[in-house]
Amino acid sequence: MLPFAANRRQALGAAACGFGQLALHGLLPASAGASAPIQTPHFAPRAKRVIFLFMQGGPSQVDTFDYKPLLEKRHGTNLAFDDARTIAKTGKRGSSQLVKKSLWKFRQYGESGRWVSDLFPEIGSHADQLCMLHSLHTEGIAHGPATLFLHCGATNLVRPSMGSWVHYGLGSENDNLPGFVSICPSPGNGGARNYDNAFLPPMYRGTTLGSAGRPAADARIKNLVNKRYQPGQQQQQYALLQALNAAQLARHSADATLDSVIGSFELAWRMQRDAPSVLDLERETEATLRLYGINQKETNDFGRECLLARRMCEAGVRYIQVTYGDSGANPAWDQHSNLPKHADHARRVDRPIAGLLTDLKQRGLLEDTLVWWGAEFGRTPYAQDRGTGRDHNPNGFTVWLAGGGVKPGIAFGATDEFGHMAVQEKIHMHDLHATILHLMGIDHQRLTYRYSGRDFRLTDVHGRVVQEIF
């Protein structure tokens, strides 16, 4: 006896009018409620997918990848800076601040001679693969607005996240897996809005695995495997559900929410076949687990996240976001009064990220996978309140890209001599979004969605593609 509330006569009566719609769904290239068919890119893409390594809270650029010798020379002196917080509160510019040198030595790595601090020696060994962007600037001086801007390109209204835009524009490479996955996202500073679909159809919302601040081993999909019923029983149950859903859809064909709910049921059914193997890290060799630092105390959690990202990438997930963060009010890299804490975070992510780059390259995936490392903003080159940490700095900071069609081993753009303000070949966050979309074969000006009488896009009315780094 199958566990259905309806008997056969009731089920047939309810579903009969939907059999025609069900047959139509079977004839279409992809179900209307499932992942949209892969769209034709606007031009030849350099990257097929993105892995975004989100360093929540804002690592200090002058302590990681933006080497500024003048900081050491002027350490401990008072100089005038345009402090973002002071300007926001009082409107006054040129406030006196105490210059603070980096706590870590910088070294040159590889044939390119890129400067990397001792916080990231293993990432430094990949310097010849990295495309350093030293001139980022963004909107928002607090974590909430800046994080939303990073993910959604706006701080006002509720806008779709970048992963949702990519999934909407290109569809999925694998109809049996979600097109957009967020691994261990943080519940704070925008929370679900950072992987939400907003006004895009609900099917483009990011699928979450785990949560920041919890063990990465728990980053799984609950109830993915049905151990209660045999496959044949599950198939019958699914067939009945499809018929009932088709009947509902036939009566409410314009209901995008219903369509997406039905699509989620269908995707969940298909995921039962593919997802368990993708999520099973024990299928990896011992050497691969060591490469990512898995089963080692400091690197186990983020190593699992990065390896899971590689497996998702290999399986055809289009956009994968990996968050290094926590569930508290203060994001991980947010060292206002304890800059040495940066070393703890760096030890947890350095080896896993280097392992990810190595693994992608040796599998031939780095060529068409864009790896993006960055945060919502950087930090000031002076001590906050003359203390032992650094404040938020949206005016100039560093992100890096690797693979996916960008030039390896280069540094593009620059901040001033202190690492405070982007001054040369400046890149706004809108420009970075436009550039990443371009690498995926998408014209950011043509990727639009009409909502409430207006055509919206990720880059709003801004954005310049940074062609120089291709």
NORTAPE-V384265 format. One record per backbone hydrogen bond with DSSP energy under -1.0 kcal/mol. NH is the residue of the N-H (numbers start at 1). CO is the residue of the C=O. E is the energy in kcal/mol with one decimal. If there is no record, write none. Layout:
nh=NH co=CO e=E
nh=NH co=CO e=E
This chain:
nh=4 co=2 e=-2.0
nh=11 co=7 e=-2.7
nh=12 co=8 e=-2.5
nh=13 co=9 e=-2.1
nh=14 co=10 e=-2.3
nh=15 co=11 e=-2.0
nh=16 co=12 e=-1.9
nh=18 co=15 e=-2.2
nh=19 co=16 e=-1.4
nh=22 co=18 e=-2.4
nh=23 co=19 e=-2.4
nh=24 co=20 e=-2.1
nh=25 co=21 e=-2.4
nh=26 co=22 e=-1.7
nh=27 co=23 e=-1.1
nh=28 co=24 e=-1.4
nh=34 co=31 e=-1.1
nh=42 co=441 e=-2.1
nh=43 co=441 e=-1.2
nh=46 co=439 e=-2.3
nh=47 co=439 e=-2.8
nh=48 co=368 e=-3.3
nh=49 co=368 e=-1.1
nh=50 co=318 e=-2.0
nh=51 co=370 e=-2.8
nh=52 co=320 e=-2.9
nh=53 co=372 e=-3.6
nh=54 co=322 e=-2.6
nh=55 co=374 e=-2.7
nh=56 co=54 e=-1.2
nh=56 co=324 e=-1.4
nh=58 co=55 e=-1.5
nh=63 co=60 e=-1.2
nh=66 co=61 e=-2.9
nh=71 co=68 e=-1.6
nh=73 co=69 e=-1.4
nh=74 co=70 e=-2.4
nh=76 co=99 e=-2.7
nh=77 co=74 e=-2.0
nh=79 co=97 e=-2.4
nh=81 co=95 e=-2.6
nh=83 co=81 e=-1.4
nh=87 co=83 e=-2.6
nh=88 co=84 e=-2.2
nh=89 co=85 e=-2.2
nh=90 co=86 e=-3.1
nh=91 co=87 e=-1.2
nh=95 co=81 e=-1.5
nh=97 co=79 e=-2.9
nh=99 co=77 e=-2.7
nh=100 co=381 e=-2.1
nh=107 co=116 e=-2.5
nh=109 co=114 e=-2.4
nh=113 co=109 e=-1.0
nh=114 co=109 e=-1.2
nh=116 co=107 e=-2.5
nh=117 co=64 e=-2.8
nh=118 co=105 e=-2.2
nh=120 co=117 e=-1.8
nh=124 co=120 e=-2.3
nh=125 co=121 e=-1.1
nh=126 co=123 e=-2.1
nh=127 co=124 e=-2.0
nh=129 co=126 e=-2.6
nh=131 co=401 e=-3.0
nh=132 co=410 e=-2.7
nh=133 co=399 e=-3.0
nh=134 co=412 e=-2.5
nh=136 co=397 e=-2.0
nh=137 co=427 e=-1.7
nh=138 co=394 e=-2.2
nh=146 co=142 e=-2.1
nh=147 co=143 e=-2.9
nh=148 co=144 e=-2.2
nh=149 co=145 e=-2.4
nh=150 co=146 e=-2.2
nh=151 co=147 e=-2.0
nh=152 co=148 e=-3.3
nh=153 co=149 e=-1.8
nh=161 co=196 e=-2.6
nh=162 co=151 e=-2.4
nh=165 co=161 e=-2.1
nh=166 co=162 e=-2.5
nh=167 co=163 e=-2.4
nh=168 co=164 e=-2.7
nh=169 co=165 e=-2.5
nh=170 co=166 e=-2.5
nh=171 co=167 e=-2.4
nh=173 co=316 e=-1.2
nh=177 co=174 e=-1.8
nh=181 co=319 e=-2.4
nh=182 co=207 e=-2.5
nh=183 co=321 e=-3.5
nh=184 co=209 e=-3.4
nh=191 co=188 e=-1.5
nh=193 co=190 e=-2.3
nh=194 co=191 e=-1.9
nh=195 co=192 e=-1.7
nh=200 co=197 e=-2.5
nh=204 co=201 e=-2.2
nh=205 co=202 e=-1.9
nh=206 co=195 e=-2.7
nh=207 co=180 e=-2.7
nh=209 co=182 e=-2.1
nh=212 co=185 e=-2.6
nh=214 co=211 e=-1.8
nh=218 co=215 e=-1.8
nh=219 co=216 e=-2.0
nh=220 co=218 e=-2.0
nh=234 co=230 e=-2.4
nh=235 co=231 e=-2.4
nh=236 co=232 e=-2.0
nh=237 co=233 e=-2.4
nh=238 co=234 e=-2.6
nh=239 co=235 e=-2.4
nh=240 co=236 e=-2.1
nh=241 co=237 e=-2.2
nh=242 co=238 e=-2.7
nh=243 co=239 e=-2.0
nh=244 co=240 e=-2.5
nh=245 co=241 e=-2.6
nh=246 co=242 e=-2.6
nh=247 co=243 e=-1.9
nh=248 co=244 e=-1.9
nh=249 co=245 e=-2.8
nh=250 co=246 e=-2.3
nh=251 co=247 e=-1.3
nh=252 co=248 e=-1.4
nh=255 co=252 e=-1.8
nh=256 co=254 e=-1.1
nh=259 co=255 e=-2.3
nh=260 co=256 e=-2.2
nh=261 co=257 e=-2.4
nh=262 co=258 e=-2.6
nh=263 co=259 e=-2.2
nh=264 co=260 e=-2.3
nh=265 co=261 e=-1.9
nh=266 co=262 e=-2.2
nh=267 co=263 e=-2.7
nh=268 co=264 e=-2.6
nh=269 co=265 e=-2.0
nh=270 co=266 e=-2.1
nh=271 co=267 e=-2.7
nh=273 co=270 e=-1.5
nh=274 co=270 e=-1.1
nh=275 co=271 e=-2.1
nh=278 co=274 e=-1.5
nh=279 co=275 e=-2.5
nh=281 co=279 e=-1.2
nh=283 co=280 e=-1.3
nh=284 co=281 e=-1.9
nh=289 co=285 e=-2.1
nh=290 co=286 e=-2.1
nh=291 co=287 e=-2.0
nh=292 co=288 e=-1.4
nh=293 co=290 e=-1.2
nh=294 co=289 e=-2.6
nh=296 co=293 e=-1.2
nh=300 co=296 e=-2.0
nh=303 co=299 e=-2.3
nh=304 co=300 e=-2.1
nh=305 co=301 e=-1.8
nh=306 co=302 e=-2.6
nh=307 co=303 e=-2.4
nh=308 co=304 e=-2.4
nh=309 co=305 e=-2.0
nh=310 co=306 e=-2.0
nh=311 co=307 e=-2.3
nh=312 co=308 e=-2.4
nh=313 co=309 e=-2.7
nh=314 co=310 e=-2.6
nh=315 co=311 e=-1.5
nh=316 co=313 e=-1.1
nh=317 co=312 e=-2.5
nh=319 co=179 e=-1.9
nh=320 co=50 e=-2.8
nh=321 co=181 e=-2.6
nh=322 co=52 e=-3.3
nh=323 co=183 e=-1.9
nh=324 co=54 e=-2.9
nh=333 co=56 e=-2.4
nh=334 co=331 e=-1.7
nh=335 co=333 e=-1.8
nh=336 co=334 e=-1.2
nh=339 co=388 e=-2.2
nh=341 co=338 e=-2.1
nh=342 co=339 e=-2.5
nh=343 co=340 e=-1.7
nh=345 co=341 e=-1.6
nh=346 co=342 e=-2.6
nh=347 co=343 e=-2.1
nh=348 co=344 e=-1.1
nh=349 co=345 e=-1.2
nh=350 co=346 e=-2.7
nh=353 co=349 e=-2.4
nh=354 co=350 e=-2.2
nh=355 co=351 e=-2.9
nh=356 co=352 e=-2.3
nh=357 co=353 e=-2.3
nh=358 co=354 e=-2.4
nh=359 co=355 e=-2.8
nh=360 co=356 e=-2.8
nh=361 co=357 e=-2.1
nh=362 co=358 e=-2.6
nh=363 co=359 e=-1.3
nh=364 co=361 e=-1.5
nh=365 co=360 e=-2.6
nh=366 co=360 e=-1.2
nh=370 co=49 e=-2.6
nh=371 co=402 e=-2.8
nh=372 co=51 e=-2.7
nh=373 co=400 e=-2.8
nh=374 co=53 e=-1.9
nh=378 co=393 e=-2.4
nh=380 co=391 e=-2.0
nh=383 co=98 e=-2.8
nh=384 co=389 e=-2.2
nh=386 co=383 e=-1.2
nh=387 co=384 e=-2.0
nh=390 co=335 e=-2.3
nh=393 co=378 e=-1.9
nh=397 co=136 e=-1.4
nh=399 co=133 e=-2.0
nh=400 co=373 e=-1.8
nh=401 co=131 e=-2.0
nh=402 co=371 e=-1.8
nh=404 co=366 e=-2.1
nh=406 co=403 e=-1.8
nh=407 co=469 e=-3.2
nh=409 co=130 e=-1.0
nh=412 co=132 e=-3.1
nh=414 co=424 e=-1.8
nh=416 co=421 e=-1.7
nh=419 co=416 e=-1.5
nh=422 co=395 e=-2.5
nh=423 co=414 e=-2.5
nh=424 co=414 e=-2.1
nh=427 co=135 e=-2.6
nh=429 co=137 e=-1.3
nh=432 co=428 e=-2.0
nh=433 co=429 e=-2.3
nh=434 co=430 e=-2.5
nh=435 co=431 e=-2.4
nh=436 co=432 e=-2.5
nh=437 co=433 e=-2.4
nh=438 co=434 e=-2.0
nh=439 co=435 e=-2.2
nh=440 co=436 e=-1.3
nh=441 co=438 e=-2.0
nh=442 co=437 e=-2.8
nh=446 co=443 e=-1.7
nh=447 co=443 e=-1.2
nh=448 co=446 e=-1.5
nh=449 co=456 e=-1.9
nh=451 co=454 e=-3.1
nh=454 co=451 e=-1.5
nh=456 co=449 e=-2.7
nh=460 co=457 e=-1.4
nh=462 co=459 e=-2.7
nh=467 co=465 e=-1.8
nh=469 co=466 e=-1.4
nh=470 co=467 e=-1.9
